Amino acid sequence: MFLVLLKYHSMEAIDALLEQHYANPHGAFAKGLVRLAGRLEPRTGGLMVLDGTREEVERAVARDPFVTSRAATAEIVEFIPTRQISEPVSGS
C-alpha cells in the first residue's frame, strides 16, 4: 500500500481543479486505487491511501490534475499494513 501526501501550492488552483481531481479517468479514484482520502487540517494539502502496484500508483499520481498543473506536489511512501482497526476512533 502507499501513502500519498499532497502539498498544495495554490489554493485558488486547487479549488478550480477539485472536480477534475476526482473525475480524472486516469487518476487514482477512477482506477479504484483509493482506500482513504482527505484533506489536511489546516488545508495545506491532502492525503490518500492507495492500494496497487508502485507503477499504477506513480502513473495515477503523475496524471492527477493537481500535480500536472503544479498546484500541488506529491510524495509517495510505500508501507506494509500490519494492523487494521475495524471501529473508527472516537473524536474523528
Secondary structure, 3 states (H helix, E strand, C coil): CEEEEEEECCHHHHHHHHHHHHHCCCCCCCCCCEEEEEECCCCCEEEEEECCCHHHHHHHHHCCHHHHCCCEEEEEEECCCCCCCCCCCCCC
